[in-house]
Amino acid sequence: MDFSLTRRGQPCWYKKEGIGLDAVNDSFLLESCIYQLLKKYCRGQPYYVHLLELFLQTTYQTELGQALDLITAPPGHVDLSRFTVQRYKAIVKYKTAFYSFYLPVAAAMYMAGIDSEEEHANAKAILLEMGEFFQIQENYGQKEPEKVAKVKELYETVGMRAAYQECEEISYRRLEELVEKHANRLPKAIFLGLAQKIYKRQK
């Protein structure tokens, strides 16, 4: 929908020969598979309805984030005046953080019998912060070595590495504070383990 050519390093599905706009229906089929799988493996379990609501809500939130991203930067019409920190944080929160970080942990919590609103709100406070940091990690957008080298050179010239490292330290300390504050009855190792996968990583 944003005319991207690649996704996760592979050609976008709609760009494949013979696919085109059929990709829209394919995306609906994939989404429907979620509920077929939940029905097959989780129906009859006490957490079934929680999982259904979780996936439906996360889909809605992700769609809101994508819509906000599209109206902020319509393909072919870059207008930097539309970008604000507040809007960027909203896009990151809705487009990425909910499905990448909160969804898998929340699903596991429900399946483990942890279904109180308070515990899920606590987990969400930690995981959305983690998702925001994840989104700001360096992303060159190109894989060609000479293009990556130019971006790295520019980052060094304007002091971006130092600024990023400072941002990472502040973000990690905030995350530790959130874990300490919110993970009273939740295993702190779950959140710290996730954090270790994304902080200080080199790729």
Buried (B, 14 or more C-beta within 10 A) or exposed (E): EEEEEEEEEEEBBBBEEEEEEEBEEEEEEEEEEBEEEBEEEBEEEEBBEBBBEBBEBBBEBBEBBBBBBEEBBEEEEEEEEEEEEEBBBBBBBBBBBBBBBBBEBBBEBBBEEBBEEEBBEBBBBBBBBBBBBBBEEEEEEEEEEEEBEEBBEEBEEEEBEEEBEEEBEEBBEEBBEBBEEBBEEBEBEBBBEBBEEBBEEEE
